[in-house]
Amino acid sequence: VFTCLTSIPLEFKNLIQKEMEAETVDYIEWKTGSRVEGIMLSIMSFTGKIENTFSSSIGLAMLGWVGYKSHTEGSLVQSASTNNMLFFMTTLLPAVGYLLMLIPMHFYNITGDDHRRMMKDIMARLTIYTVFLPCIFFSIFFKKTIAFIFSMCYYTDS
């Protein structure tokens, strides 16, 4: 039950984080016209690996700092101060982290309406690139091709 209750905020954080990542990719496409999801997701994956490395190292160092005894050292029973610190590390410390996480989220300003407007602009730009530009290209290409054919016929007849 305890694990379930402590994992609920983590799942909300993961859900919000993935949504913000997708909206960030859309925002960059809206600002620059380039879709950069490959490089963005690679950077996010790399930074996630670095984050996991540091958090694991810090977590293991904190276990040693609070006096945690592994079962290979004789007993599974921890001292009262160790149990208190373990409780702090699994409840209050993550709660402080979640509260600190709200600070950058406060400055995140892509709302539902902003995202819809961005997607509308991106779709309009894509329509230009996928419909109108090929039509213009082919009309110019065929116009020059037809002009070339007529010019060849003109020079051949004379």
DAGI-V68129 format. One record per residue. N is the residue number from 1. RES is the residue in one letter. SS is DSSP state (a for helix, b for strand, c for the rest). OMEGA is omega in radians with two decimals (none if undefined). Layout:
n->N res->RES ss->SS omega->OMEGA
n->N res->RES ss->SS omega->OMEGA
This chain:
n->1 res->V ss->c omega->-3.12
n->2 res->F ss->a omega->3.14
n->3 res->T ss->a omega->3.12
n->4 res->C ss->a omega->-3.11
n->5 res->L ss->a omega->-3.13
n->6 res->T ss->a omega->-3.13
n->7 res->S ss->a omega->-3.14
n->8 res->I ss->a omega->3.10
n->9 res->P ss->a omega->3.12
n->10 res->L ss->a omega->3.14
n->11 res->E ss->a omega->3.06
n->12 res->F ss->a omega->3.11
n->13 res->K ss->a omega->-3.14
n->14 res->N ss->a omega->3.13
n->15 res->L ss->a omega->3.13
n->16 res->I ss->a omega->-3.13
n->17 res->Q ss->a omega->3.14
n->18 res->K ss->a omega->3.10
n->19 res->E ss->a omega->3.12
n->20 res->M ss->a omega->3.10
n->21 res->E ss->a omega->3.14
n->22 res->A ss->a omega->3.13
n->23 res->E ss->a omega->3.09
n->24 res->T ss->a omega->3.08
n->25 res->V ss->a omega->3.10
n->26 res->D ss->a omega->-3.14
n->27 res->Y ss->a omega->3.13
n->28 res->I ss->a omega->3.08
n->29 res->E ss->a omega->3.14
n->30 res->W ss->a omega->-3.11
n->31 res->K ss->a omega->-3.00
n->32 res->T ss->a omega->-3.07
n->33 res->G ss->c omega->-3.14
n->34 res->S ss->c omega->3.09
n->35 res->R ss->c omega->-3.00
n->36 res->V ss->c omega->-3.06
n->37 res->E ss->a omega->3.14
n->38 res->G ss->a omega->-3.12
n->39 res->I ss->a omega->3.13
n->40 res->M ss->a omega->-3.11
n->41 res->L ss->a omega->3.07
n->42 res->S ss->a omega->3.12
n->43 res->I ss->a omega->-3.14
n->44 res->M ss->a omega->3.10
n->45 res->S ss->a omega->3.13
n->46 res->F ss->a omega->3.13
n->47 res->T ss->a omega->3.07
n->48 res->G ss->a omega->3.11
n->49 res->K ss->a omega->3.10
n->50 res->I ss->a omega->3.12
n->51 res->E ss->a omega->3.13
n->52 res->N ss->a omega->3.11
n->53 res->T ss->a omega->-3.13
n->54 res->F ss->a omega->-3.11
n->55 res->S ss->a omega->3.08
n->56 res->S ss->a omega->3.14
n->57 res->S ss->a omega->3.14
n->58 res->I ss->a omega->3.12
n->59 res->G ss->a omega->3.11
n->60 res->L ss->a omega->3.10
n->61 res->A ss->a omega->3.13
n->62 res->M ss->a omega->3.08
n->63 res->L ss->a omega->3.09
n->64 res->G ss->a omega->-3.11
n->65 res->W ss->a omega->-3.12
n->66 res->V ss->a omega->3.08
n->67 res->G ss->c omega->3.13
n->68 res->Y ss->c omega->3.11
n->69 res->K ss->c omega->3.10
n->70 res->S ss->c omega->-3.07
n->71 res->H ss->a omega->3.12
n->72 res->T ss->a omega->-3.14
n->73 res->E ss->a omega->3.03
n->74 res->G ss->c omega->-2.99
n->75 res->S ss->c omega->3.06
n->76 res->L ss->c omega->-3.08
n->77 res->V ss->c omega->3.12
n->78 res->Q ss->c omega->3.10
n->79 res->S ss->c omega->-3.12
n->80 res->A ss->a omega->-3.14
n->81 res->S ss->a omega->3.10
n->82 res->T ss->a omega->3.11
n->83 res->N ss->a omega->3.09
n->84 res->N ss->a omega->3.13
n->85 res->M ss->a omega->3.08
n->86 res->L ss->a omega->3.08
n->87 res->F ss->a omega->3.11
n->88 res->F ss->a omega->-3.10
n->89 res->M ss->a omega->-3.10
n->90 res->T ss->a omega->-3.12
n->91 res->T ss->a omega->-3.01
n->92 res->L ss->a omega->3.13
n->93 res->L ss->a omega->3.05
n->94 res->P ss->a omega->3.11
n->95 res->A ss->a omega->3.08
n->96 res->V ss->a omega->3.10
n->97 res->G ss->a omega->3.11
n->98 res->Y ss->a omega->3.09
n->99 res->L ss->a omega->3.08
n->100 res->L ss->a omega->3.12
n->101 res->M ss->a omega->3.14
n->102 res->L ss->a omega->-3.12
n->103 res->I ss->a omega->3.12
n->104 res->P ss->a omega->3.12
n->105 res->M ss->a omega->3.10
n->106 res->H ss->a omega->-3.11
n->107 res->F ss->c omega->3.10
n->108 res->Y ss->c omega->-2.96
n->109 res->N ss->c omega->3.04
n->110 res->I ss->c omega->3.13
n->111 res->T ss->c omega->3.14
n->112 res->G ss->a omega->3.14
n->113 res->D ss->a omega->3.10
n->114 res->D ss->a omega->-3.13
n->115 res->H ss->a omega->3.10
n->116 res->R ss->a omega->3.12
n->117 res->R ss->a omega->3.09
n->118 res->M ss->a omega->-3.12
n->119 res->M ss->a omega->3.09
n->120 res->K ss->a omega->3.11
n->121 res->D ss->a omega->3.13
n->122 res->I ss->a omega->3.14
n->123 res->M ss->a omega->3.10
n->124 res->A ss->a omega->3.11
n->125 res->R ss->a omega->3.12
n->126 res->L ss->a omega->3.10
n->127 res->T ss->a omega->3.11
n->128 res->I ss->a omega->-3.09
n->129 res->Y ss->a omega->-3.02
n->130 res->T ss->a omega->-3.10
n->131 res->V ss->a omega->-2.99
n->132 res->F ss->a omega->-3.11
n->133 res->L ss->a omega->3.07
n->134 res->P ss->a omega->3.11
n->135 res->C ss->a omega->3.12
n->136 res->I ss->a omega->3.14
n->137 res->F ss->a omega->-3.09
n->138 res->F ss->a omega->3.11
n->139 res->S ss->a omega->3.09
n->140 res->I ss->a omega->-3.13
n->141 res->F ss->a omega->-3.10
n->142 res->F ss->a omega->3.10
n->143 res->K ss->a omega->3.12
n->144 res->K ss->a omega->3.13
n->145 res->T ss->a omega->3.13
n->146 res->I ss->a omega->3.10
n->147 res->A ss->a omega->3.12
n->148 res->F ss->a omega->-3.14
n->149 res->I ss->a omega->3.12
n->150 res->F ss->a omega->3.13
n->151 res->S ss->a omega->3.09
n->152 res->M ss->a omega->3.11
n->153 res->C ss->a omega->-3.13
n->154 res->Y ss->a omega->-3.12
n->155 res->Y ss->a omega->-3.13
n->156 res->T ss->a omega->-3.09
n->157 res->D ss->a omega->-3.04
n->158 res->S ss->c omega->none
